[in-house]
Amino acid sequence: MRILIPALLGVTLACFAGPAVADAPPAAPAPPAAVGFGWPLDPPAVVRPFEEPESAFGPGHRGVDLAGRAGQPVLAAAEGVVVHAGLLVDRGVVSVEHPGGLRTSYEPITPLVARGDRVTRGQVIGHLEPGHPGCPAQACLHWGLREGGDYRDPLSLIGSQVRLLPW
């Protein structure tokens, strides 16, 4: 009898304990805006929006252009690790890999960080340079976002209203 009582007690408790944690449905992933992304320029002013290309090599605008001024600090949109900081063709570029597989890029800038550096949201990663083609302001930051090999709209990272300026 001693053996049956603990066994029966365990079955009884299991019946009243409710569903096991493993039976609960997995939580839906938080939208990117909820994971702590912010604007790379302060104040932000979008002068050209993201235009998704119809194909991998088709025309489009694979990021957004933010109006700024030459020498303005460029901020990391979120914490991450710098995977590139330096010249890319003829302009300074910084790329940051964020947790969850997102990668942001910032150009044209004079980098203040180096490959392998850990950055936090709002940290100055460089200074904005003039000369972005088609920029209607003194200087424009081209802010890009990739998820894996796909380009995404970086404005999807921001959970607030966006001010669009005429392009």
Summary of the structure (lengths in Angstrom):
residues: 167
radius of gyration: 23.4
end to end distance: 83.8
largest distance: 87.2
contacts: 470
relative contact order: 0.22
helix: 14%
strand: 35%
